[in-house]
């Protein structure tokens, strides 16, 4: 089964009967975090925790023997199973019984304390790896995936690892170890029928639990999918709060959200009902097994083959193993769900990055910032090429503007320069170095971008400007703000540079956000500047003010301007006109007007539109 045209996911595989292999794949991916190479401390902690676990189980299994001996000592009966203990006396046996119970719990707690650092370190390492990998994935992947869904996959996956580490190591494995030891004691101290009754009870219980749980996992997966859908709709609606208000769509959004929640409600009800059936079945099996073993013991006491202490011991052992068996049902369900959640996260980790550095790639060395696009071919979809062998040369220190109709490839050129994508033909070079031959980090460090809509973090103005360069001092932040002509505005605010800008910077106007973005880029101080329609979303007056800042910002730098309003690029050293993925003409503003080609037609049309807008105003 394939989802969205991609490869088979763990969730799909589990639903189609391949869960065992995929589950083991997931467990194998987790093991290196528990036994990391070169980390002796972690390995020692794991070893000590396992030793504590084994000791705790041995003590726990031995505890009912003291209890049985104490009962026989009080009743004056003799028992082959505990004869060697009777010499201690009833009081001594009672104290020994209490001590054994304490040490069984104490070693468990010691085990948890020792292992806590291992588990939390593993979670941290895995969460960091996932976070870094998501950032390493291509822009194409992030455009096609929903951020809300990605965050849920990561959150559930990490929680699933925590659950698996805690319960698989310290509950499931020890449970079966304890069951084996109890079964052995029954066989040695009593007879094969006790062993048969215990094994039959455990076998039927485990089979019933696993079969019903497999059915419930499918329902739970549907519930998760519907939960993700509802969560994504809620995130989209909240991120587009203004748009919802513009179109008076509050009720419409609530109905969309409620429709997803209705599906979730139905799946959740079926999940609860199936859980009730599972619990009832488990209770019946456990009770039947307990009654069968106790009946055997009762007959043994009546016939004189067993003592009252033996009867009490059998009951204690049955209670001791039935309690964790009841726990096994819920733990197994959660482990199965954790494997599903972790599988989705590991699917994400196995998603290959589209743009990767070559092995031992050197850093980009910028000596001036000469940018060249040489016979560049590219298309987001192979069936729909965008660039058809363009040649664009931007000498160091010059400003080159890219203009053209929508879909001509202007913004695509910017994305290729920043290496969000690799070209499918030709090459992009900076100072003679192919971008594919150098590290992405060094390329990103060399290029400053001011986009059409600057997106800010929901933090302070100080934080957003300082984002341009890690470790920047406050005087440097202030200097960048002054150069972007926004320092006075910031100081006029009650909280100054500590003013919170809100989600995506919504507390600031478009012009204010752009100036913060300019200050952020100035602080970065890159040799190459990419202005991607940086003022097209602003009003004319604000645009003029921002253009002054952008012009000052471009001094001494190589500047590539992607422009919609031609009036903003008349001073460019060269203007390149793109049309249908090729360069149709290039030259200075005056030369292109004199030529009377595509650029001249665009200029005339925009001038007429601006005149009409001025008359209407």
N, C-alpha and C positions, 0 to 999 in steps of 0.2 A: 504494500500500500504506500502511496506517495502523497505527500502533502504539499499543495501549492507548487507542484512541478519540481520540488526538491527531492532530496534523497529520503529514504525511509528513516523515520525517527524512532527513538526507543519506545515512545508511547504507542505509535502505530504497530511496531513489531510485537509489543506485548499483547495488544488487542488481537493480533492475528496468530497467536500461538508461538511466537518466538521469544517469549519473555525470559525463559531460562538463560539462553545464550546472551541476550542483551543485559540481563541482570548481572551475570558474571562479568561481563565487559565493564559494567559500571563499578562493581566491587574491585576489579583489577585496577581501575583508574584511581581508586581511593587509597589502595594499599601503600603506594610510594609516599603519601603524605603522613602515614603512620610509621613508616620505616625509612626515613629520608637518608640518602647517601651522605656520608660525611658528618652527620649530626649524632655523635656518640651519646650526648645527654638524652636526646629523645629516645634512642634505642634502649638505654638503661632504664628510663622511666617506664617504657612499655614492658620490659622484662620484669621489673619489680611489680608493676601492676598485675601482670599475669600470675606471678608467684603469689601475690596477696589473694587473687581470685581463687586459685587452686586451694590454698590453705583454708579460706573461708568456706569453700564447698565441702572439704573433708571434715571440718569441724561441724558444719551444719548437718551432715549425714550421720555423724557420730552422736549428735545430741540426743535423739530418741532412745539410744541404748542406755544412757544414764537414767532417763526418765523411766524406762521399763524396769531397770534394776532397782530403782528407788521404790517402785510400786511393789515389786516382789519382796523387797526387804521389809516393807510395812505389813504385807499380808502373810509373811512367813513362808511363801512358796519358793520353790526352786525352779530355775529355768536354765536350760542348756545354753540358750542364746546369750545370757548375761551372768552366768555363774561366776566368772572371774571378777566381777565387779562387786558381788555381795559383801565381800570382806570389808569394803569401805564403810558400810553402814548406811542407813537411810538418810541421816542428816548429811553425811559426806557426799552421798550420791546426789542429794538435792542441791547442795552447793556446787558440785561439779556440773550438774545440769544447767544451773544458772550461769556459771562461768562459761560453759560451752556456747550458750545462746549469746552471751555478750561478745565473746571473741568472734563468733560467726558474723555478727553485725559490725564489730570493730574493724575486722580485716576488710570488709566490704567498703566501709567509709575510708579507710586508709588507701585502698585501691583507687577509689574515686579521686581522693586528694592528689595522689601521685600522677594519675592519668589526666587530670584537668588541663595541665599546661600543654600536654601533647595534643589533646583534642582542640583546644582553642588556637594553638599555633597552626594546626592543619586547616582549620576553618579560615583563619586569616590568610594563609598562603593561597588557598583555593579561591577565596573571594577576590583577592588581589589579582590572581592570574586571570580570572574571568573578566574583571573590570578592565584590565589592560588589554585583553584580547578583543573585547567589544570596541575599545578605542582604536585598535589596530585594524579592524575590519574596514572595508572600503566605503566610500560615500554611497556607492551604488547599493550596498547592503542596507545601510541605514535609511536610505530613501524608501526602500521597499518594505522594511520592517517597522512595526509600531513600537515607539519607545516604551509605552506602558506595558506591553507584552514582554519586552526584553527585561524590564525591571522585575516583573513577576517571575520570569524564568530564573533569573539570577537569585532572587530572594528565596524562592522555594527550593532551588537546587542547593544553596548553602545550608538552609535549614534541614534539608534531607540528609546532607552529609553529617551534620551534628547528630541527628537522630540515629543514623546508621552506626556511627562510631559508638554511641552510648549503648544502644540496645543489642546490636549484633554481637559486639565483643563481650558485653557484660550481662546479657540476659539470655539470648538464644543459645549461644555456645555453652555457657555454664548450666543452663537448664537441661540440655541433653546430657551433659556430664553428670549432673545430679541424678537424672532419671536412670542412667546406666549404673551408677553406684547403688541406688536403692534397689534396682532390679537384681543386681548381684547379691545384695544382702538377703533379699527375699529367697533367692535360689539356694544360698548357702545355709541360712539359718532355718528355713522352713522347707518348702518343697517346690517342685516344678509348677504346680497348679497356681501358686501365688504369682510366680513369674509370668505364667501364661495370662493370668487375669490382668496383671499390670501392663504387659506388652500389648494385649488386645485393646485395653482401654486407651492407651496412648496412641496406638496405631489408628483406631477408629476416629479418635478425637482429632488427630493431626490431619487425616485424610478429609474428614468432614470440614474442618476449618479451612484447609487449603482450597478445596473445591468451591465452597461458598464464597470465600474471599476473592477468588479469581473472577467470579461473577460480579461481586461488588466493586472490584477495581474498575471494571468497564463503566459501571454507573458513576463511580467517583471521577473517572476521567472526563465523562460528559459534564459533570458538575464543575470540574476545574476549567474546562473550555468555556463554559457559559460564564463562569466567574471572571475569567480573563476578558471575555467580550464585554461584560458589564463594566469592568474596571477601565477598559480602554475607552469606552464611550464616555464614562465619567471624566477621565483625564482630558479627552479631546474637547469635551464641552467646557470644562473649566479653563483650559488654555485658550479657548476662543470665546471667552466671556463676553467681550465687546460685540463680537459678531452675533452671538445669540441675542443680545439686547437690541442690536440694530434691526433685526428681523422679527422681533417680538416672538421669539421661538422658545421661550421658557417651557411652556406646556409641551411643545413638540419634543424638546430634549428630555423632559421628564418621562414622556411616554416611550421614547426609544430606550431610555435606561430601564424603565419598568418592564418593558417587553423582555429584555435580557434577564432581568431579575426574576421574571415569571418562569422562564425556562430553568433558571438556577433553582428556584423554589421547588419545581416539580422533581428535578434530579435529587435535590437534598431530601425530599420526602421519601423517595424510593430508596435512598441511601439509609435513612433512619429505619424504614420498615425492614429492609434486608438485614440491618444490624440486629433488630429485635429477633428475627428468625434465627440468625446465627447464634446469638446468646442463648436462646431457648434450647437449641439443639446441643450446644456445648454443655449446658447445665445437665441435660438429660443423660448424655454420655458419661460425664464425670460422676454423676450420682449413681448410675448403674454400675460403673466400675468400683466405686467405693463400697456399695452395698454387697457386691459379689465378693470382694476381698474380705470385708468384715464378716460376712457370713461364713467364709472358710475358717477364719480365725475363731469365730464363736463355736463352730463345730469342734475345732481342735481343743478349745478350753473344756467343752462338755465331755469330750472323750479323754481328757487328762493328758493329752499330748502337749498342750500349751498352757502357760501360766497366765494369770490375769495381767501381769506385766507385759507378756508377749502380745496379748490382745490390745493393750494400750499402745504398745510400740507400733503394731501394724496400723492402728488408727492414726498415730502421729505421722508415720511415714506417708500414708495416703493423703492426709491433709497437707503435708509438706510438699508433695508433688502435684496435688490438684490445684493449689493456689497459683503456682507459676504457670500451670497449664492454662488456667483461666486467663492469665496475663498474656500467654502466648498468642491467643486469638487477636487481641487488640494490637500487640506488638507486630505480629505478622502483617496485619492489615496496614499498619503505619509503615512498616519496612517496604511493603510492596508499593505503597504510594510514594515513599521516599525514593525508591528506585526509579519510578516514573519521573518524578521531579528532577532527580539527579541526571537521569538519562537525557532529558531535554537540555539541561545545562551542559552536559558533556557533548551533546550534538552541537550546541553553540560553540563550545571550545574547539570542536573539530571542523567548524566552518572555516575554510582557508581564507586567509587575507589575500585580496586581489592584487594589492600593491605591496611588494616585499623588497627589502634591500638585498643586493647580491652579497654572497659570502665575503667578508673582509672588505666591504665597500668603504672607500675613504670618505672623509667629510668634504663637502663642497668648499672650494677656495675661491672667494669672491675678490676679484681685482678690478673693480670699476663697476661691474654689474651689466655687462653686455649680454642681452637676451636675444636668442635666435630660435625661431620656429622654422625647421627645414623639411619641406615636403611632408608636412604632418597630415596623417590620416587618422580619423577616429569616428566611432559611432557607439552610442550607448547600447544599441541593439545592432548586431551584425547585419540585419536585414534593412536597417535604416541609417546609413552613414551620415554623419554631420559635417565633418571636415574632409575635403577631397584633395589633399596634397597642397596645403597652403604654405607659403613662405612669407614670414614676417621677421624683419630685422629691427631690433631696438638697440641702438648704440648706447654705450655707457653714458649716463648723465643726461640723456635726452628723454623727452616725453612723446610717446606715440599713442594716438587715440584709435580705438577700434569702434567703428560704427557700422550700422546695417540693420535691416529689418529683423523682426523677431524670428528666431529659429535659424539665423544665419551662422551661428556658432561663436558669437562674441564671448558669452559667459563660459562656454566650453573651453575656450583658449585659456581663460583664467584658471579654470580647474586643472587643466593639464600643466600649466606653469607651476601651480602649487603641488602638483603630483598627487591629486586626489585620484587620478586615473593615469595609466600608462598608455602612450600612443600605440595604435595598431600598425602604424606605418610612419616612416620618417623619424625625426628626433627633435627634442626640445633641449636647448643648450643654454648654459649660463657661463660666460667667459670660457667658451670652448669645451665645457664639460657636459656630457650627456647626463641628464638628470637620473636616468636609470642606472648609472654607474656610481652614483654617490649616495650617501645616506639621506633618508627622508628628513630626519631631524635637522640636518644641516641646511637642506633646502627650505624647510619651514622657517628656520631661524633667519634666513637671508631675505625673506619676502614679508612685507607688511601688507595687510589687506584691509581696506575700508569698504564694507559691502553696502548694498542699497539700504538694508535695514539692519542696523547694528543691534545685536541681541546682547543684553546685559544679564549678569547673574543677579539673583535675588539677594543682594548684599549691599554694602555701602558703596558710595561713589569712590571712596579711597580704594577699596578692594578692586573695583572694576577697572580703574586706571592702572593700579599696580599690577594687574594681571598681565600687562604688556611685558614686564620683565621681573622675574622672580628675585626677591631680595632688594628691590628698589627702595631707596630711602624716601622719607616724606618730602624733603626739599626737591628731590628729583620728580616726585609725583606732582608737586606744585608747579614746577617749571614746565612740565608737559601740559598741565592744565592751562597755564598762562599762554603757552604757544598755541593752544587750540582755542583760545579766547573764551574759556568757560570758567576760569578761576574766580572772577568777580561774581558770577551767578552762583557758584558753589558757596562762596562766603556769605552770600545774602540769605542762604537757607538757615533755619534755626540750628540744625545739627551740622552744618558745614559739610566737610568731607565725610562725616560719619552718617550722612543721610542715606537711608535705605531706598533703593530705586524700585523695589517691587518686582513681581514676576515678569521676566523678560524686559525689565526697565519701563513698565507701564506708567510709573509715577512721573516720568519725564516726558517732555514733548519730543517730537521727531528730531527737531534741530538740536535739542539738548543731548539726546542720545547719540546723535552723530558726532557731536563735539567730544563727548566722553570717549567714543570710539576712536576719534582722531588722536586724542590725548594718549589713549592706550597704545596706539600704533607708534606715536612719536616717542613714547617711553621705550618701546622695543628698539627703535632706531635702526631699522633695516636699510640695507643699501638699495633694495628694489622695492617699489611700491606699486600695488595693484589697486586701482580705484574701480570697483565694480558697480557702475551706476550709482555712485555714492550720494548723489543729490537728487535723483529723479523722483523720489517720493516726497520731496519737500516743496513748500510754496516758494514762489519766485524770490521774495525778499530774503527768506531764510537761506535759499540756495545761493544767492549772491554772497551773503556773509560767510557761508561755509566754503565757497569757492576761494575766497581770499585765504582762508586757513589752509585749504588743500594746496593752493599754489605755493604758499610759503613752506608747506611741508615737503613739497617735491623738489625744492632747491637742493642741488648736489646729489640727487638720487636719480636712478633710472625709474621712469614712471610709465606704466601702462594703464591707460584710462579706457574703460568700457563705458560708452556714453550713449544716452538716448536723446538728450537735449543737445543739439549741435552747438548751441550758443556757448556751452561750457567748455568747448575744446578748440575754439578758434585760434588760441595761442599755442597749440601743440606743434612740436617740431615737425611732425608728420602725422597724417591721418590716413588710416587704412580702412577701405570700404569692403565689407564682406557681403557676399550674396550667394545663396545656395551652396555654401561650404567652400567657396573659393574667393580669392582676392580679386575684386572686379576693377578697383583702381586705388591709387594711393598718391599722396603728395601733400603739400601745405594747403591750408584753407583757401588762400587766394588762388593757388594754381588749380585746385579742383573746381572752384567756381568758374574760373576762366575756361576750363575744359568743357563745362556744360554737360557732364555725365550724370551718373546716379547720385553722387553727392550733391551736385547743384540742384537736382530735382528735389531731394530730401530737404535741403536748406530752404528752397522756395516754399515748399509745402508747410514746413514748420513755421516760417515767418508769417505766412498767411493765417495759420491757425492762431498764432500769438496775437496778431493784429485783430482778428475777430474776437478773441477773448478779451482784449483790451477795450474794444468798442462796447462789448456786452457788459463789461464791468462799469 
